[in-house]
Amino acid sequence: MFRPKIPTMPMPTGLTTPPAVVEPATGTPNTEPPLSVTPTPSASSRPTVQLTPGTALALVGGGTAVVLVLGAVLVSMLLAVAVTGVSVAICALVIRSLVNADAKRR
């Protein structure tokens, strides 16, 4: 009754394949000289991103909005913690004064 029962590992289901044997590769060293390819600056495979004044203004506006919203959320959380701390401190003072007043009467 007090001995723990350890579950047994079930056997795998489905198809099982034996592990593949990996043989070391035997290669011959490359005797050809490497080709030197110099990329041309005008032939770029990546498209260039061009920022127009409108898109730059939209990026700045979006970033500003994100910072303002995040700041408002963080300030409201800080304010909630401060209000909670003050209310707990007031409750502690009221309870302490009630306990002290009750002790003085006896």
N, C-alpha and C positions, 0 to 999 in steps of 0.2 A: 504494500500500500504506500509506503514512504519512499520507495525506490523510483527514481525517474525512469520513464520509458523513452528510450531514444529511438526515434523512427529510423527505419532502414531506408537506404537509398533505393528508389525503384530502378529497375532495369530500363535502359533507354529503349524507346519504341521507334519504329520506323526502320529505314534502311541505314545500316552502318557500313562504312567502308574502311578498310585497313589504311593506316597511314602510308602516304606515298614515299617512296625511297627517292631521296634527292642525291643526284650524283654531281660531283664537282665538275664545273665547266672547264674544258680545255680549249683555250683560244690561242690564236697566233697574234703576235704583236703587229700593230698597224705600221706598215713601212711607207705609206704614202704621206707626203707632206700635207699639213692641214691647209685648207683653202682660206685665204684671207678675204673676208667680206667686210667692206666698209659701208655702213649704212649712210644713205643720203638723207640730209635733213628734210628735204621736201617730201620724200616718200615715207610718210608715217602711217602705220596701220591703225593707230588709235585716233579717234576723232578729237579735235580740240574743242574745249569748252570756252565759249565766249560769253563773258558777263556784260550784259547791257546795263545801262543805268537803272532800268526798271527792275531787272532781276536782282541787282545789288541792293536796291532799296527794299525789295520784298524780303531778301535774306536778313537785312538789318532789322526790319520791322518784325519779322518772325522771331528772331533771336531776342529782341527786346520784350516781346510778348511772353516768351517762355520764361525769361528771367523775372519778369514782374509777377507772373502767376506763381512761380516757384517761391519767390520771396514772400508773397502773400500767404501761401500755405504754411511756410515755415514760421512766419511771425504769428499766425493764428494758433499754431501748435504751441509755440512758446508762451503765448498769452494764456492758453488753456491750462498749461502746467503751472503758471504763476498764480492764476485764480484758484486752482485746486489747492496749491500749497498754502495760500492765505486762508482759505476756508478751513482747512485742517488745523492750522495754527489757532484760529479763533475758537474752533470747537474744543481744542485742547485747553485753552485758557478758561473757557466757560465751565468745562468739566472740573478743572482743578479748583476753580473758585467755589463750585458747588460742594466738592468734597471737603475743602477747607472750612467752609461755613458750617457744614454738618458736623465736622469734628470739633469746632469751637463750642457748639451748643451743648455738647455732652459733657 
